[in-house]
């Protein structure tokens, strides 16, 4: 597999429902893994790939990203397409290596990882059972060129965001919700008194939604 990753793999032969969890800008493959044991008593494959771009985030410290940050706030379409190809290849490899149920894969992302989750799921809604975007935004580059697809309207989707997020204002998530609903999608929404993070209440709601819905 081309990307470094961390994973929680249940005991047994499976196949198991699966979460593809994508970290945010400057984080790593370890960022979201702690959620895994709390899902369905750990009986879920939880894959956390690491972004292919290396960042210097401090003296002797490295972080990782899926695509470069543009000062204008826009996402480059070529960069997005490149990251998409890397993640699609990673998932293809993971299906061969791990006991994944291909009919029960949810893609989830935080911040920049949420952009990639949007891109993967909206572009190939037939491949995913659920979509989660946490503290994220929906760039024009993701939406442009999407064709109507009945599978997209049927895709269970959850958006969560903090009202005090200093990095990505909550209006970005509200706008994304409106765009998805205009595509015919039903969107579950969580709004929390928090910053650019997943606080304990948001984590509980996230785990509950996943367990009762796409992973159920």
Secondary structure, 3 states (H helix, E strand, C coil): CCCCEEEECCCCCCCEEEEEEECCCCECCCCCHHHHHHCHHHCCEEEEECCCEEEEEECCEEEEECCCCCCCCCCCHHHHHHHHHHHHHHHHHHHHHCCEEEEEEEEEEECHHHHHHHHHHHHCHHHCCEEEEECCCCCHHHHCCCCCCHHHHCCEEEEEEECCCCCCCHHHHHHHHHHHHHCCCCEEEEEECCCCCCCHHHHHHHHHHHHHCCCC
